[in-house]
Amino acid sequence: KNQVEQSPQSLIILEGKNCTLQCNYTVSPFSNLRWYKQDTGRGPVSLTIMTFSENTKSNGRYTATLDADTKQSSLHITASQLSDSASYICVVGPNAGGTSYGKLTFGQGTILTVHP
Amino acid sequence: DTAVSQTPKYLVTQMGNDKSIKCEQNLGHDTMYWYKQDSKKFLKIMFSYNNKELIINETVPNRFSPKSPDKAHLNLHINSLELGDSAVYFCASSQSRSRGRKETQYFGPGTRLLVL
C-alpha cells in the first residue's frame, strides 16, 4: 500500500530559528516528490518538486532533500518567519508508465507554528 | 485574478440533499482534479479530467458525479448527501501538455461542506 508518513505531527519554533521536517514514503514505483504549504483555510501551494534523480531543491528559505534509496525526504526552513506558520505536506507521485495525471499520495502534514 | 476558483466557499446542508460545487481555472491548463480532505487532513484524489475526458476515477460512491463542460471548468455534483461527506473539497489544475513528471498542481481555496 502506498503511504507517506511525516514527522513530527506538529512543531513550535521561535521566529528566526531553523527547522527540519521529515517525510518517509513507501510509494513504488516512484516518480516525484513534492512539498506543499497549506495555510489555514486555504488550498495547498507547491514549494518544491523533485524527481528521483534530484537530491536537493531550493525555493528561497525552503530547501528540500531527497534520498530515493532510503525513501526519505526532508524540508528545511531557514530563518523562520511568522508567515511560515502552516501545514507542510509531503506528496509522492507514482511512475505511471511515463505519464503523470496527478495520482498523488499525500502525507498528513506537519503543522508548524512560529512564535514571535 | 484567482487562478483556480471554487464556489461556494462554505456549504451547510441537510442529509439527503443534492448539491453542486463549481470550479474554474483561468490558467489554460488541460487537467483538472477534485480532492477530498478529511478531518485527519489527508488529501485524497477523487477525480481527474484531461481536456474534458475522465482519466482518474478513484473509489468514490457513484453519488459523486463530476461534470466538465469545457477544460476550464470541472464541477462536482453530489446526490443524497450523507454525514460522512462532510469534508473540505479542493479543486486543482495542472498543465499536462508536456506529460512531464513535474507538473505543478494549483489548488483552489476549498469548499467546506458540512452535512447535518
Interface residues (C-beta under 8 A of the other chain):
Chain A: S31 N32 G41 R42 G43 P44 V45 S46 I49 T51 S87 I89 G93 N95 G98 T99 S100 Y101 G102 K103 L104 F106 G107 Q108 G109
Chain B: V4 T31 Y33 K40 K41 F42 L43 K44 I45 S48 N50 I55 I56 F90 A92 S94 S96 R99 G100 R101 K102 E103 T104 Q105 Y106 F107 G108 P109 G110
